[in-house]
Amino acid sequence: MAIIQRIALVLTIIGAINWGLIGFFEFDLVAYLFGGQTAIISRVIYGLVGIAGLINIALLFSSRND
């Protein structure tokens, strides 16, 4: 697995955990750690998690050549 794929997987897992916290406890960990949902760093992290999700969609439909 390429390094970009591993990074995308880690970011997707972080995003999933954050969404779980939001769903179960109404607590946004990213916003808490980085100064709110509208803070620039929070928006960058949300964007990176979204891009990681798109990369993982591509991985889902690619053939495995290990």
PDB file of N, CA, C, O and CB in Angstrom:
ATOM      1  N   MET A   1       0.856  -1.176   0.000  1.00  0.00           N
ATOM      2  CA  MET A   1       0.000   0.000   0.000  1.00  0.00           C
ATOM      3  C   MET A   1       0.900   1.237   0.000  1.00  0.00           C
ATOM      4  O   MET A   1       1.820   1.349   0.811  1.00  0.00           O
ATOM      5  CB  MET A   1      -0.973  -0.001   1.234  1.00  0.00           C
ATOM      6  N   ALA A   2       0.630   2.136  -0.894  1.00  0.00           N
ATOM      7  CA  ALA A   2       1.425   3.345  -1.014  1.00  0.00           C
ATOM      8  C   ALA A   2       1.215   4.255   0.195  1.00  0.00           C
ATOM      9  O   ALA A   2       0.197   4.176   0.882  1.00  0.00           O
ATOM     10  CB  ALA A   2       1.074   4.086  -2.306  1.00  0.00           C
ATOM     11  N   ILE A   3       2.177   5.098   0.433  1.00  0.00           N
ATOM     12  CA  ILE A   3       2.122   5.998   1.594  1.00  0.00           C
ATOM     13  C   ILE A   3       0.901   6.915   1.542  1.00  0.00           C
ATOM     14  O   ILE A   3       0.288   7.176   2.577  1.00  0.00           O
ATOM     15  CB  ILE A   3       3.399   6.843   1.671  1.00  0.00           C
ATOM     16  N   ILE A   4       0.539   7.403   0.367  1.00  0.00           N
ATOM     17  CA  ILE A   4      -0.633   8.300   0.256  1.00  0.00           C
ATOM     18  C   ILE A   4      -1.906   7.543   0.628  1.00  0.00           C
ATOM     19  O   ILE A   4      -2.827   8.117   1.210  1.00  0.00           O
ATOM     20  CB  ILE A   4      -0.755   8.884  -1.190  1.00  0.00           C
ATOM     21  N   GLN A   5      -1.957   6.262   0.292  1.00  0.00           N
ATOM     22  CA  GLN A   5      -3.124   5.451   0.637  1.00  0.00           C
ATOM     23  C   GLN A   5      -3.206   5.229   2.146  1.00  0.00           C
ATOM     24  O   GLN A   5      -4.297   5.249   2.717  1.00  0.00           O
ATOM     25  CB  GLN A   5      -3.074   4.101  -0.096  1.00  0.00           C
ATOM     26  N   ARG A   6      -2.074   5.021   2.786  1.00  0.00           N
ATOM     27  CA  ARG A   6      -2.060   4.847   4.241  1.00  0.00           C
ATOM     28  C   ARG A   6      -2.482   6.136   4.947  1.00  0.00           C
ATOM     29  O   ARG A   6      -3.252   6.109   5.907  1.00  0.00           O
ATOM     30  CB  ARG A   6      -0.660   4.414   4.718  1.00  0.00           C
ATOM     31  N   ILE A   7      -1.967   7.255   4.458  1.00  0.00           N
ATOM     32  CA  ILE A   7      -2.344   8.550   5.041  1.00  0.00           C
ATOM     33  C   ILE A   7      -3.847   8.774   4.866  1.00  0.00           C
ATOM     34  O   ILE A   7      -4.526   9.213   5.794  1.00  0.00           O
ATOM     35  CB  ILE A   7      -1.538   9.712   4.383  1.00  0.00           C
ATOM     36  N   ALA A   8      -4.358   8.471   3.674  1.00  0.00           N
ATOM     37  CA  ALA A   8      -5.795   8.630   3.420  1.00  0.00           C
ATOM     38  C   ALA A   8      -6.610   7.739   4.347  1.00  0.00           C
ATOM     39  O   ALA A   8      -7.652   8.157   4.850  1.00  0.00           O
ATOM     40  CB  ALA A   8      -6.125   8.304   1.953  1.00  0.00           C
ATOM     41  N   LEU A   9      -6.146   6.520   4.575  1.00  0.00           N
ATOM     42  CA  LEU A   9      -6.858   5.612   5.465  1.00  0.00           C
ATOM     43  C   LEU A   9      -6.876   6.140   6.899  1.00  0.00           C
ATOM     44  O   LEU A   9      -7.910   6.098   7.565  1.00  0.00           O
ATOM     45  CB  LEU A   9      -6.220   4.223   5.423  1.00  0.00           C
ATOM     46  N   VAL A  10      -5.741   6.634   7.370  1.00  0.00           N
ATOM     47  CA  VAL A  10      -5.666   7.186   8.730  1.00  0.00           C
ATOM     48  C   VAL A  10      -6.590   8.398   8.869  1.00  0.00           C
ATOM     49  O   VAL A  10      -7.321   8.515   9.853  1.00  0.00           O
ATOM     50  CB  VAL A  10      -4.209   7.584   9.077  1.00  0.00           C
ATOM     51  N   LEU A  11      -6.558   9.294   7.886  1.00  0.00           N
ATOM     52  CA  LEU A  11      -7.426  10.474   7.943  1.00  0.00           C
ATOM     53  C   LEU A  11      -8.905  10.084   7.907  1.00  0.00           C
ATOM     54  O   LEU A  11      -9.727  10.707   8.579  1.00  0.00           O
ATOM     55  CB  LEU A  11      -7.108  11.421   6.780  1.00  0.00           C
ATOM     56  N   THR A  12      -9.237   9.075   7.139  1.00  0.00           N
ATOM     57  CA  THR A  12     -10.619   8.608   7.089  1.00  0.00           C
ATOM     58  C   THR A  12     -11.047   8.016   8.424  1.00  0.00           C
ATOM     59  O   THR A  12     -12.174   8.230   8.870  1.00  0.00           O
ATOM     60  CB  THR A  12     -10.792   7.576   5.977  1.00  0.00           C
ATOM     61  N   ILE A  13     -10.158   7.278   9.058  1.00  0.00           N
ATOM     62  CA  ILE A  13     -10.467   6.718  10.387  1.00  0.00           C
ATOM     63  C   ILE A  13     -10.659   7.838  11.402  1.00  0.00           C
ATOM     64  O   ILE A  13     -11.582   7.787  12.215  1.00  0.00           O
ATOM     65  CB  ILE A  13      -9.340   5.761  10.858  1.00  0.00           C
ATOM     66  N   ILE A  14      -9.795   8.847  11.360  1.00  0.00           N
ATOM     67  CA  ILE A  14      -9.942  10.000  12.260  1.00  0.00           C
ATOM     68  C   ILE A  14     -11.288  10.684  12.023  1.00  0.00           C
ATOM     69  O   ILE A  14     -11.984  11.044  12.973  1.00  0.00           O
ATOM     70  CB  ILE A  14      -8.780  11.010  12.054  1.00  0.00           C
ATOM     71  N   GLY A  15     -11.647  10.859  10.763  1.00  0.00           N
ATOM     72  CA  GLY A  15     -12.932  11.468  10.436  1.00  0.00           C
ATOM     73  C   GLY A  15     -14.107  10.641  10.922  1.00  0.00           C
ATOM     74  O   GLY A  15     -15.100  11.184  11.407  1.00  0.00           O
ATOM     75  N   ALA A  16     -13.994   9.328  10.791  1.00  0.00           N
ATOM     76  CA  ALA A  16     -15.075   8.450  11.248  1.00  0.00           C
ATOM     77  C   ALA A  16     -15.227   8.517  12.769  1.00  0.00           C
ATOM     78  O   ALA A  16     -16.346   8.545  13.282  1.00  0.00           O
ATOM     79  CB  ALA A  16     -14.811   6.996  10.805  1.00  0.00           C
ATOM     80  N   ILE A  17     -14.115   8.543  13.479  1.00  0.00           N
ATOM     81  CA  ILE A  17     -14.174   8.664  14.937  1.00  0.00           C
ATOM     82  C   ILE A  17     -14.810   9.996  15.326  1.00  0.00           C
ATOM     83  O   ILE A  17     -15.641  10.052  16.234  1.00  0.00           O
ATOM     84  CB  ILE A  17     -12.760   8.538  15.556  1.00  0.00           C
ATOM     85  N   ASN A  18     -14.418  11.067  14.639  1.00  0.00           N
ATOM     86  CA  ASN A  18     -14.996  12.382  14.940  1.00  0.00           C
ATOM     87  C   ASN A  18     -16.506  12.381  14.681  1.00  0.00           C
ATOM     88  O   ASN A  18     -17.270  12.920  15.482  1.00  0.00           O
ATOM     89  CB  ASN A  18     -14.309  13.480  14.094  1.00  0.00           C
ATOM     90  N   TRP A  19     -16.940  11.780  13.568  1.00  0.00           N
ATOM     91  CA  TRP A  19     -18.374  11.711  13.288  1.00  0.00           C
ATOM     92  C   TRP A  19     -19.102  10.861  14.317  1.00  0.00           C
ATOM     93  O   TRP A  19     -20.240  11.161  14.676  1.00  0.00           O
ATOM     94  CB  TRP A  19     -18.616  11.153  11.891  1.00  0.00           C
ATOM     95  N   GLY A  20     -18.457   9.809  14.792  1.00  0.00           N
ATOM     96  CA  GLY A  20     -19.060   9.012  15.859  1.00  0.00           C
ATOM     97  C   GLY A  20     -19.245   9.815  17.131  1.00  0.00           C
ATOM     98  O   GLY A  20     -20.277   9.719  17.795  1.00  0.00           O
ATOM     99  N   LEU A  21     -18.236  10.610  17.467  1.00  0.00           N
ATOM    100  CA  LEU A  21     -18.349  11.472  18.649  1.00  0.00           C
ATOM    101  C   LEU A  21     -19.469  12.499  18.482  1.00  0.00           C
ATOM    102  O   LEU A  21     -20.205  12.786  19.426  1.00  0.00           O
ATOM    103  CB  LEU A  21     -17.017  12.190  18.916  1.00  0.00           C
ATOM    104  N   ILE A  22     -19.589  13.044  17.280  1.00  0.00           N
ATOM    105  CA  ILE A  22     -20.659  14.007  17.025  1.00  0.00           C
ATOM    106  C   ILE A  22     -22.021  13.324  17.143  1.00  0.00           C
ATOM    107  O   ILE A  22     -22.940  13.861  17.761  1.00  0.00           O
ATOM    108  CB  ILE A  22     -20.496  14.647  15.624  1.00  0.00           C
ATOM    109  N   GLY A  23     -22.142  12.150  16.554  1.00  0.00           N
ATOM    110  CA  GLY A  23     -23.420  11.438  16.561  1.00  0.00           C
ATOM    111  C   GLY A  23     -23.858  10.980  17.939  1.00  0.00           C
ATOM    112  O   GLY A  23     -25.029  11.108  18.297  1.00  0.00           O
ATOM    113  N   PHE A  24     -22.925  10.449  18.711  1.00  0.00           N
ATOM    114  CA  PHE A  24     -23.289   9.883  20.010  1.00  0.00           C
ATOM    115  C   PHE A  24     -23.274  10.896  21.150  1.00  0.00           C
ATOM    116  O   PHE A  24     -24.083  10.811  22.074  1.00  0.00           O
ATOM    117  CB  PHE A  24     -22.362   8.760  20.342  1.00  0.00           C
ATOM    118  N   PHE A  25     -22.362  11.846  21.082  1.00  0.00           N
ATOM    119  CA  PHE A  25     -22.167  12.737  22.230  1.00  0.00           C
ATOM    120  C   PHE A  25     -22.296  14.226  21.904  1.00  0.00           C
ATOM    121  O   PHE A  25     -22.108  15.070  22.780  1.00  0.00           O
ATOM    122  CB  PHE A  25     -20.821  12.488  22.822  1.00  0.00           C
ATOM    123  N   GLU A  26     -22.618  14.554  20.644  1.00  0.00           N
ATOM    124  CA  GLU A  26     -22.689  15.947  20.193  1.00  0.00           C
ATOM    125  C   GLU A  26     -21.395  16.697  20.531  1.00  0.00           C
ATOM    126  O   GLU A  26     -21.424  17.843  20.978  1.00  0.00           O
ATOM    127  CB  GLU A  26     -23.901  16.658  20.836  1.00  0.00           C
ATOM    128  N   PHE A  27     -20.269  16.027  20.308  1.00  0.00           N
ATOM    129  CA  PHE A  27     -18.966  16.604  20.609  1.00  0.00           C
ATOM    130  C   PHE A  27     -18.080  16.501  19.380  1.00  0.00           C
ATOM    131  O   PHE A  27     -17.769  15.401  18.923  1.00  0.00           O
ATOM    132  CB  PHE A  27     -18.310  15.899  21.820  1.00  0.00           C
ATOM    133  N   ASP A  28     -17.673  17.651  18.840  1.00  0.00           N
ATOM    134  CA  ASP A  28     -16.812  17.713  17.666  1.00  0.00           C
ATOM    135  C   ASP A  28     -15.370  17.892  18.142  1.00  0.00           C
ATOM    136  O   ASP A  28     -14.963  18.992  18.516  1.00  0.00           O
ATOM    137  CB  ASP A  28     -17.243  18.876  16.704  1.00  0.00           C
ATOM    138  N   LEU A  29     -14.613  16.812  18.124  1.00  0.00           N
ATOM    139  CA  LEU A  29     -13.239  16.829  18.633  1.00  0.00           C
ATOM    140  C   LEU A  29     -12.345  17.775  17.837  1.00  0.00           C
ATOM    141  O   LEU A  29     -11.525  18.483  18.422  1.00  0.00           O
ATOM    142  CB  LEU A  29     -12.655  15.425  18.603  1.00  0.00           C
ATOM    143  N   VAL A  30     -12.489  17.797  16.532  1.00  0.00           N
ATOM    144  CA  VAL A  30     -11.666  18.681  15.702  1.00  0.00           C
ATOM    145  C   VAL A  30     -11.934  20.137  16.059  1.00  0.00           C
ATOM    146  O   VAL A  30     -10.998  20.916  16.242  1.00  0.00           O
ATOM    147  CB  VAL A  30     -11.940  18.437  14.202  1.00  0.00           C
ATOM    148  N   ALA A  31     -13.192  20.501  16.155  1.00  0.00           N
ATOM    149  CA  ALA A  31     -13.539  21.881  16.514  1.00  0.00           C
ATOM    150  C   ALA A  31     -13.043  22.218  17.915  1.00  0.00           C
ATOM    151  O   ALA A  31     -12.572  23.329  18.158  1.00  0.00           O
ATOM    152  CB  ALA A  31     -15.062  22.095  16.428  1.00  0.00           C
ATOM    153  N   TYR A  32     -13.145  21.277  18.824  1.00  0.00           N
ATOM    154  CA  TYR A  32     -12.688  21.500  20.199  1.00  0.00           C
ATOM    155  C   TYR A  32     -11.184  21.738  20.246  1.00  0.00           C
ATOM    156  O   TYR A  32     -10.714  22.648  20.929  1.00  0.00           O
ATOM    157  CB  TYR A  32     -13.056  20.304  21.087  1.00  0.00           C
ATOM    158  N   LEU A  33     -10.440  20.925  19.526  1.00  0.00           N
ATOM    159  CA  LEU A  33      -8.977  21.027  19.567  1.00  0.00           C
ATOM    160  C   LEU A  33      -8.423  22.238  18.821  1.00  0.00           C
ATOM    161  O   LEU A  33      -7.380  22.777  19.190  1.00  0.00           O
ATOM    162  CB  LEU A  33      -8.371  19.781  18.994  1.00  0.00           C
ATOM    163  N   PHE A  34      -9.124  22.664  17.770  1.00  0.00           N
ATOM    164  CA  PHE A  34      -8.553  23.685  16.898  1.00  0.00           C
ATOM    165  C   PHE A  34      -9.348  24.978  16.826  1.00  0.00           C
ATOM    166  O   PHE A  34      -9.182  25.738  15.872  1.00  0.00           O
ATOM    167  CB  PHE A  34      -8.413  23.138  15.538  1.00  0.00           C
ATOM    168  N   GLY A  35     -10.204  25.252  17.800  1.00  0.00           N
ATOM    169  CA  GLY A  35     -10.812  26.567  17.904  1.00  0.00           C
ATOM    170  C   GLY A  35     -12.126  26.772  17.206  1.00  0.00           C
ATOM    171  O   GLY A  35     -12.430  27.898  16.812  1.00  0.00           O
ATOM    172  N   GLY A  36     -12.907  25.757  17.037  1.00  0.00           N
ATOM    173  CA  GLY A  36     -14.236  25.910  16.447  1.00  0.00           C
ATOM    174  C   GLY A  36     -14.287  25.430  15.013  1.00  0.00           C
ATOM    175  O   GLY A  36     -13.259  25.256  14.357  1.00  0.00           O
ATOM    176  N   GLN A  37     -15.511  25.219  14.536  1.00  0.00           N
ATOM    177  CA  GLN A  37     -15.705  24.695  13.187  1.00  0.00           C
ATOM    178  C   GLN A  37     -15.284  25.665  12.099  1.00  0.00           C
ATOM    179  O   GLN A  37     -14.940  25.238  10.997  1.00  0.00           O
ATOM    180  CB  GLN A  37     -17.139  24.328  12.989  1.00  0.00           C
ATOM    181  N   THR A  38     -15.301  26.950  12.378  1.00  0.00           N
ATOM    182  CA  THR A  38     -14.961  27.925  11.342  1.00  0.00           C
ATOM    183  C   THR A  38     -13.501  28.358  11.377  1.00  0.00           C
ATOM    184  O   THR A  38     -13.078  29.157  10.542  1.00  0.00           O
ATOM    185  CB  THR A  38     -15.837  29.133  11.479  1.00  0.00           C
ATOM    186  N   ALA A  39     -12.727  27.846  12.325  1.00  0.00           N
ATOM    187  CA  ALA A  39     -11.303  28.174  12.373  1.00  0.00           C
ATOM    188  C   ALA A  39     -10.619  27.596  11.133  1.00  0.00           C
ATOM    189  O   ALA A  39     -10.988  26.525  10.651  1.00  0.00           O
ATOM    190  CB  ALA A  39     -10.643  27.624  13.682  1.00  0.00           C
ATOM    191  N   ILE A  40      -9.644  28.301  10.638  1.00  0.00           N
ATOM    192  CA  ILE A  40      -8.963  27.898   9.411  1.00  0.00           C
ATOM    193  C   ILE A  40      -8.386  26.487   9.534  1.00  0.00           C
ATOM    194  O   ILE A  40      -8.565  25.675   8.627  1.00  0.00           O
ATOM    195  CB  ILE A  40      -7.851  28.894   9.071  1.00  0.00           C
ATOM    196  N   ILE A  41      -7.707  26.183  10.618  1.00  0.00           N
ATOM    197  CA  ILE A  41      -7.091  24.860  10.768  1.00  0.00           C
ATOM    198  C   ILE A  41      -8.149  23.764  10.818  1.00  0.00           C
ATOM    199  O   ILE A  41      -7.929  22.678  10.283  1.00  0.00           O
ATOM    200  CB  ILE A  41      -6.225  24.812  12.035  1.00  0.00           C
ATOM    201  N   SER A  42      -9.292  24.025  11.450  1.00  0.00           N
ATOM    202  CA  SER A  42     -10.377  23.041  11.472  1.00  0.00           C
ATOM    203  C   SER A  42     -10.894  22.801  10.065  1.00  0.00           C
ATOM    204  O   SER A  42     -11.138  21.659   9.676  1.00  0.00           O
ATOM    205  CB  SER A  42     -11.523  23.508  12.389  1.00  0.00           C
ATOM    206  N   ARG A  43     -11.061  23.854   9.314  1.00  0.00           N
ATOM    207  CA  ARG A  43     -11.552  23.710   7.943  1.00  0.00           C
ATOM    208  C   ARG A  43     -10.558  22.964   7.073  1.00  0.00           C
ATOM    209  O   ARG A  43     -10.952  22.183   6.207  1.00  0.00           O
ATOM    210  CB  ARG A  43     -11.845  25.076   7.338  1.00  0.00           C
ATOM    211  N   VAL A  44      -9.261  23.201   7.298  1.00  0.00           N
ATOM    212  CA  VAL A  44      -8.234  22.461   6.555  1.00  0.00           C
ATOM    213  C   VAL A  44      -8.316  20.970   6.887  1.00  0.00           C
ATOM    214  O   VAL A  44      -8.248  20.126   5.995  1.00  0.00           O
ATOM    215  CB  VAL A  44      -6.817  23.010   6.880  1.00  0.00           C
ATOM    216  N   ILE A  45      -8.462  20.656   8.162  1.00  0.00           N
ATOM    217  CA  ILE A  45      -8.556  19.251   8.573  1.00  0.00           C
ATOM    218  C   ILE A  45      -9.812  18.609   7.985  1.00  0.00           C
ATOM    219  O   ILE A  45      -9.749  17.489   7.478  1.00  0.00           O
ATOM    220  CB  ILE A  45      -8.565  19.132  10.117  1.00  0.00           C
ATOM    221  N   TYR A  46     -10.941  19.295   8.045  1.00  0.00           N
ATOM    222  CA  TYR A  46     -12.167  18.758   7.441  1.00  0.00           C
ATOM    223  C   TYR A  46     -11.958  18.513   5.944  1.00  0.00           C
ATOM    224  O   TYR A  46     -12.389  17.491   5.410  1.00  0.00           O
ATOM    225  CB  TYR A  46     -13.358  19.729   7.667  1.00  0.00           C
ATOM    226  N   GLY A  47     -11.305  19.443   5.283  1.00  0.00           N
ATOM    227  CA  GLY A  47     -11.030  19.293   3.852  1.00  0.00           C
ATOM    228  C   GLY A  47     -10.121  18.112   3.560  1.00  0.00           C
ATOM    229  O   GLY A  47     -10.357  17.365   2.611  1.00  0.00           O
ATOM    230  N   LEU A  48      -9.075  17.936   4.376  1.00  0.00           N
ATOM    231  CA  LEU A  48      -8.165  16.807   4.183  1.00  0.00           C
ATOM    232  C   LEU A  48      -8.870  15.475   4.403  1.00  0.00           C
ATOM    233  O   LEU A  48      -8.615  14.507   3.686  1.00  0.00           O
ATOM    234  CB  LEU A  48      -6.973  16.924   5.124  1.00  0.00           C
ATOM    235  N   VAL A  49      -9.749  15.425   5.385  1.00  0.00           N
ATOM    236  CA  VAL A  49     -10.517  14.201   5.627  1.00  0.00           C
ATOM    237  C   VAL A  49     -11.436  13.922   4.437  1.00  0.00           C
ATOM    238  O   VAL A  49     -11.597  12.767   4.041  1.00  0.00           O
ATOM    239  CB  VAL A  49     -11.344  14.319   6.939  1.00  0.00           C
ATOM    240  N   GLY A  50     -12.034  14.952   3.870  1.00  0.00           N
ATOM    241  CA  GLY A  50     -12.880  14.778   2.689  1.00  0.00           C
ATOM    242  C   GLY A  50     -12.097  14.274   1.487  1.00  0.00           C
ATOM    243  O   GLY A  50     -12.564  13.387   0.773  1.00  0.00           O
ATOM    244  N   ILE A  51     -10.930  14.821   1.258  1.00  0.00           N
ATOM    245  CA  ILE A  51     -10.076  14.355   0.159  1.00  0.00           C
ATOM    246  C   ILE A  51      -9.655  12.911   0.402  1.00  0.00           C
ATOM    247  O   ILE A  51      -9.620  12.104  -0.527  1.00  0.00           O
ATOM    248  CB  ILE A  51      -8.828  15.262   0.009  1.00  0.00           C
ATOM    249  N   ALA A  52      -9.337  12.587   1.652  1.00  0.00           N
ATOM    250  CA  ALA A  52      -8.970  11.212   1.992  1.00  0.00           C
ATOM    251  C   ALA A  52     -10.113  10.250   1.681  1.00  0.00           C
ATOM    252  O   ALA A  52      -9.887   9.140   1.199  1.00  0.00           O
ATOM    253  CB  ALA A  52      -8.583  11.112   3.474  1.00  0.00           C
ATOM    254  N   GLY A  53     -11.324  10.677   1.956  1.00  0.00           N
ATOM    255  CA  GLY A  53     -12.480   9.846   1.624  1.00  0.00           C
ATOM    256  C   GLY A  53     -12.588   9.595   0.127  1.00  0.00           C
ATOM    257  O   GLY A  53     -12.916   8.486  -0.294  1.00  0.00           O
ATOM    258  N   LEU A  54     -12.318  10.610  -0.674  1.00  0.00           N
ATOM    259  CA  LEU A  54     -12.345  10.442  -2.131  1.00  0.00           C
ATOM    260  C   LEU A  54     -11.256   9.479  -2.596  1.00  0.00           C
ATOM    261  O   LEU A  54     -11.490   8.657  -3.482  1.00  0.00           O
ATOM    262  CB  LEU A  54     -12.178  11.799  -2.831  1.00  0.00           C
ATOM    263  N   ILE A  55     -10.082   9.578  -2.009  1.00  0.00           N
ATOM    264  CA  ILE A  55      -9.002   8.646  -2.346  1.00  0.00           C
ATOM    265  C   ILE A  55      -9.416   7.230  -2.000  1.00  0.00           C
ATOM    266  O   ILE A  55      -9.155   6.298  -2.761  1.00  0.00           O
ATOM    267  CB  ILE A  55      -7.698   9.020  -1.607  1.00  0.00           C
ATOM    268  N   ASN A  56     -10.061   7.063  -0.852  1.00  0.00           N
ATOM    269  CA  ASN A  56     -10.491   5.726  -0.438  1.00  0.00           C
ATOM    270  C   ASN A  56     -11.599   5.176  -1.324  1.00  0.00           C
ATOM    271  O   ASN A  56     -11.694   3.961  -1.498  1.00  0.00           O
ATOM    272  CB  ASN A  56     -10.959   5.753   1.002  1.00  0.00           C
ATOM    273  N   ILE A  57     -12.429   6.028  -1.883  1.00  0.00           N
ATOM    274  CA  ILE A  57     -13.424   5.562  -2.854  1.00  0.00           C
ATOM    275  C   ILE A  57     -12.709   4.978  -4.063  1.00  0.00           C
ATOM    276  O   ILE A  57     -13.087   3.918  -4.562  1.00  0.00           O
ATOM    277  CB  ILE A  57     -14.375   6.718  -3.284  1.00  0.00           C
ATOM    278  N   ALA A  58     -11.678   5.668  -4.533  1.00  0.00           N
ATOM    279  CA  ALA A  58     -10.907   5.156  -5.668  1.00  0.00           C
ATOM    280  C   ALA A  58     -10.252   3.827  -5.319  1.00  0.00           C
ATOM    281  O   ALA A  58     -10.212   2.921  -6.151  1.00  0.00           O
ATOM    282  CB  ALA A  58      -9.839   6.175  -6.099  1.00  0.00           C
ATOM    283  N   LEU A  59      -9.737   3.697  -4.095  1.00  0.00           N
ATOM    284  CA  LEU A  59      -9.114   2.443  -3.674  1.00  0.00           C
ATOM    285  C   LEU A  59     -10.120   1.307  -3.616  1.00  0.00           C
ATOM    286  O   LEU A  59      -9.780   0.159  -3.901  1.00  0.00           O
ATOM    287  CB  LEU A  59      -8.453   2.614  -2.319  1.00  0.00           C
ATOM    288  N   LEU A  60     -11.348   1.616  -3.252  1.00  0.00           N
ATOM    289  CA  LEU A  60     -12.389   0.608  -3.151  1.00  0.00           C
ATOM    290  C   LEU A  60     -12.631  -0.074  -4.496  1.00  0.00           C
ATOM    291  O   LEU A  60     -12.894  -1.275  -4.549  1.00  0.00           O
ATOM    292  CB  LEU A  60     -13.680   1.234  -2.638  1.00  0.00           C
ATOM    293  N   PHE A  61     -12.542   0.690  -5.572  1.00  0.00           N
ATOM    294  CA  PHE A  61     -12.853   0.156  -6.895  1.00  0.00           C
ATOM    295  C   PHE A  61     -11.621  -0.210  -7.718  1.00  0.00           C
ATOM    296  O   PHE A  61     -11.751  -0.624  -8.870  1.00  0.00           O
ATOM    297  CB  PHE A  61     -13.669   1.151  -7.652  1.00  0.00           C
ATOM    298  N   SER A  62     -10.435  -0.066  -7.147  1.00  0.00           N
ATOM    299  CA  SER A  62      -9.226  -0.441  -7.885  1.00  0.00           C
ATOM    300  C   SER A  62      -8.918  -1.917  -7.660  1.00  0.00           C
ATOM    301  O   SER A  62      -9.286  -2.500  -6.640  1.00  0.00           O
ATOM    302  CB  SER A  62      -8.023   0.436  -7.453  1.00  0.00           C
ATOM    303  N   SER A  63      -8.236  -2.502  -8.633  1.00  0.00           N
ATOM    304  CA  SER A  63      -7.856  -3.912  -8.475  1.00  0.00           C
ATOM    305  C   SER A  63      -6.626  -3.999  -7.587  1.00  0.00           C
ATOM    306  O   SER A  63      -5.778  -3.107  -7.588  1.00  0.00           O
ATOM    307  CB  SER A  63      -7.583  -4.582  -9.855  1.00  0.00           C
ATOM    308  N   ARG A  64      -6.543  -5.067  -6.844  1.00  0.00           N
ATOM    309  CA  ARG A  64      -5.442  -5.251  -5.894  1.00  0.00           C
ATOM    310  C   ARG A  64      -4.342  -6.068  -6.558  1.00  0.00           C
ATOM    311  O   ARG A  64      -4.585  -7.176  -7.037  1.00  0.00           O
ATOM    312  CB  ARG A  64      -5.935  -5.948  -4.590  1.00  0.00           C
ATOM    313  N   ASN A  65      -3.126  -5.514  -6.585  1.00  0.00           N
ATOM    314  CA  ASN A  65      -2.006  -6.184  -7.236  1.00  0.00           C
ATOM    315  C   ASN A  65      -0.896  -6.478  -6.251  1.00  0.00           C
ATOM    316  O   ASN A  65       0.267  -6.197  -6.541  1.00  0.00           O
ATOM    317  CB  ASN A  65      -1.474  -5.341  -8.378  1.00  0.00           C
ATOM    318  N   ASP A  66      -1.218  -7.037  -5.095  1.00  0.00           N
ATOM    319  CA  ASP A  66      -0.197  -7.349  -4.083  1.00  0.00           C
ATOM    320  C   ASP A  66       0.435  -8.690  -4.364  1.00  0.00           C
ATOM    321  O   ASP A  66       1.316  -9.125  -3.622  1.00  0.00           O
ATOM    322  CB  ASP A  66      -0.801  -7.341  -2.672  1.00  0.00           C
TER     323      ASP A  66
END
